[in-house]
């Protein structure tokens, strides 16, 4: 995490030059700039991919220790400047900061020289290889639960395509890619089909000569050790020329390795094949042929996992019935990863196969799977070691979340940004770069995708337990994260005094705290504190003065007096009982505040000097954003991406001062000036998600010409992709105008629309709309257009809803008790995948069933239908 530590320190120093930071003397500029240049040079050294793993770890450890101490000096000094309440104290703090700055500059200078002098040599290849002659020494792998995978690969290898074809298999370490490739390679039919076969394992470092020697040994005889690389290439090329060959390239890690290798394989249009395995999706995408997309090796089902386990431990014999229930529970913890299953079988196979032994394992799964994890780490750790520096901290951070939980992607990326893990790239928003980082980890088979949002983006992610254990092992080695588990009594100051990041996963009872003997006014190097479980009290958090990330929403404690003292915060998510002053917290990027206890009178919150602010959510806090026109030193908040506020008296003024919003969620009273609000929304050209809630339902708000006029201007933020309307009671004729939002993909409404009939004529086309959700409205009939006439719900044979929603994928209708039917032609929409019905009329349910039946009669079995029916009297 040295790379991330350098980024964090550089960010702190760069903020000193921002216009909202008037408390640092400009005479320090040259020293700060010089320091930043040296820090950047250190990052460049870490980015150098020619270093071997062991050397890199030595460098990282040395850098990390020095950088942490340097950041401590800088943060402590700046804190004293920020909190100084008198001019003499401030001047004294300035002097102290200058002295510390010079010390830090010297330390970093000597660190740079020290690291530069380390003799970094690229180690030789660690790859091993199996030639054709060695195949007989390999124990045949059991292919259980891979029958479909095997048949797919076999079909591709034996396809009638004449051209030399590359067939990539990708997936996480230990998922069975090599086993699958070996099964194909050893198949008797395959052996007879090809003239030449060769197997080469590349591993994480590509060594061209080693690879050439292994292929040469498979295609020719005789000694070749003394020949040059060029001579070996010619031997391979001539040995394969005119012959049908199958080459297996196992565990390749880079596109550069492939670019060097592919030159030696002739393409004679004789149905030769190259079977390739990799953990990296981008490598698989790079090498694949258009006719054969990369094959993703998936996890085993529970049934297949059990079959693999029993075959490994009992061979041909069945599992004793007394052990089956316990055994299945143990195997379930492997989460479908063959490597884990084989290791578990090996460990249990060394025990006496008794109920008591297996029961003891079941009761101590955490300890047992710790042993399993250790056995698997040598394989899985390659994926971590091969990560680029900018992804390592992101990956390790994911391991701090509770096991087996879905991680909300938006929150994860905000935390990454606050930790300075995400760096600017190609003028893209940091949130977009964070999503790219996540996708890279997914493509490297380190992170699993969870739920997707209505518009197809990754909404949540998760991590396999063995990879999570890898994260915890690495962070423990680096002494940068302390994950607290279990119901234990702890003194948090003692526990985390030397930890960079602390994550509490389970309930902890806090005991009486006494300051450590070495403590001063700033207790700890801890910069991040996250709690994932509810606690009743948490008084000791105020001891950690230099925190930059504080996520304690689950803690039932009033932080309104603690937060103002944490002047380095970039991310805060906490509960407060009253108003809170954030005037000195000018580096805040994320603010999420919730009310604690009874609803209190709302207090003003001044955010107008926070130029770094990116996410603000005070919907459930006793706060409102003060009027920017009355604020002192007010700024345009150009970095603010997400704004969630309820019942703000100055919403129009706020919107005008936040021009780059991507997501806006707000509520207001029905008596507000909605014309002015809608005019301000037109200014938000970057807006993609908009939620509007009216606090009290009033069918007259949008019944006139206000909303139609605004939408017809066409400048009404045409970039909007997701629109959520709550209690707005918009007339259906106005809803049709939303089709003018050319990028609209998601439309949700709860008590949002008013009127008995929804008529859609031929001009109303929601061209990109993928998701529609309508909840609790009094609509009775849904009319669509066909053959130049309106067709009511009583005349379904003429309906043609596919014209109005050409891209619709999901339709959800909840609580529509009066709606007679769904237009039958909704089923004709080629893209429709799902219809969800909950607590609607029997007519709606029956029409949905008819739509599905009609589509199945036409051969479309992909349309899914879910009906949840409330009890009817």
Buried (B, 14 or more C-beta within 10 A) or exposed (E): BBBBBBBBBBBBBEBBBEEBBEBBEEEBEEBBEEBBEBBEBBBEBBEEEEBBBEBBBEBBBBBBBBBBBBBBBBBBBBBBBBBBEEEEEBEBBBEBBBEBBEBBBEBBEEBBEEBEEEEBEEEEBEBEBBBBEEBEEEEEBBBBBBEEBBEBBBEBBBBEBEEBBBBBBBBBBBBBBBBBBBBBBBBEEBEEBBEBBBBBBBBBBBBBBBBBBBBBBBBEEEEBEEBEEEEBBEBBBEBBEEBBBBBBBBBBBBBEBBEBBBEBBBEBEBBBBBBBBBBBBBBBBBBBBEEBEBBBBBBBEBEBBBBBBBBBBBEEEEBEEEBEEBBBEBBEBBBBBBBBBBBBBEBBEEEEBEEEBBEEBBEEEEEBBEEBBEBBBEBBBBBBEBBEBBBBBBBBBBBBBBBEEEBBBBBBBBBBBBBBBBBEEEEEBBBBBBBEBBBBBBBBBBBBBBEEBBBEEBBBBBBBBBBBBBBBBBBEEBBBBBBBBEEEEBBBBBBBBEBBBBBBBBBBEBEEBEEEEEEEEBBBBBBBBBBBBEBEEBEBBBBBBBBBBBBBBBBBBBBBEBBBBBBBBBBBBBBBBBBBEBEBBBBBBBBBBBBBEEEBEBBBBBBBBBBBBBBBBBBBBBBBBBBBEEBEEBBBBEBBBBBBBBBBBBBBBBBBBBBBBBBBBBBBEBEBEBEEBBBBBBBBEEBBBBBBBBBEEBEEBBBEEBBBEBBEEEEBBBBBBBBBBBBBBBBBEBBBBBBBBEBBBBBBBBBBBBBEBBBBBEEBBBEBBBBBBBBBBEBBBBBBBBEEEBBBBEBBEBBBBBBBBBBBBBBBBBBBBBBBBBBBBBBBBEEBEBBBBBBBBEBBBEBBBBBBEBBEEEEBEEBEBEBEEEEEE
